[in-house]
């Protein structure tokens, strides 16, 4: 599956720049409701009409408006299926114009559907992309008695990047009185093979930094020996086992088998972050704040380690052009330096940009009652 979203890209897109107005446009390409070219064509019509309205309704300078109008003409040409839009199996598209002031269009193919929407703001709106920006790089190693295959990636795409084949002789080739010795030598050779697999994983993980989480697939009778052969540093990132028949499985079957384990790992990570948030807001002087005003204040003080947002939480606000403070009250002067705030369409998006600037992790959760009762926004604090 195709995925153009990376954490680095989100960080760059969300960064506010002086005198820049950005158009963000999301197009749902979910095949379950946009299966025919006419359906897609009319979805493009409708989102472009929304985008034109958003550009005309905003209070923009002459140059910014002209630039965005030009970008919309270009999007009209590029998004239409009749114009041969190459989505390469993407389930959604994100398009940004004006990010660096040039009005060049940046088009991202998305591995999951997104709600169709547009925004015109002082920076790109990236919240719908956050769940698609894999933070962990995964290795799935499929190992049997004589071969191993290594896949690298995430739940959206796991490409085979290497293989090992050790010459272990088949049992069936000999019998009779020599069987016992022969089996002994096979077990030794299998052990040698598992050691080679473990070494390859160690080099890829520790020396080359190619992955941070590991899933293994192996026949049940080999699992104990394989796990025991791993270097302790590699064993420490083992997240579980997958059931895949390695001789038959293509890259997509491997991805599907791994996706459930990766999703469970992600869910556990989110639960742990929510636990920390609840513990932090539930105690005096605890390392947690909740509700947008408190969260924006903590972001301004650069104290945020993890920003938790419920999807669908958006508020207009203002940003101080001098110190970058983001507030829900665009009418009041900056409480830090008295400057007049610039209005922004979404203070939550501006908060996400601040979070990335302080290397905070950003988690966007859906249907999470624990976060909803905390006002849909919370932050685990570093201090
Ligand atoms: Zn200020």
Boltz pocket constraint, residues with backbone or C-beta under 6 A from the ligand:
constraints:
  - pocket:
      binder: B
      contacts: [[A, 320], [A, 321], [A, 322], [A, 323], [A, 324], [A, 325], [A, 334], [A, 335], [A, 336], [A, 337], [A, 338], [A, 339]]
      max_distance: 6.0
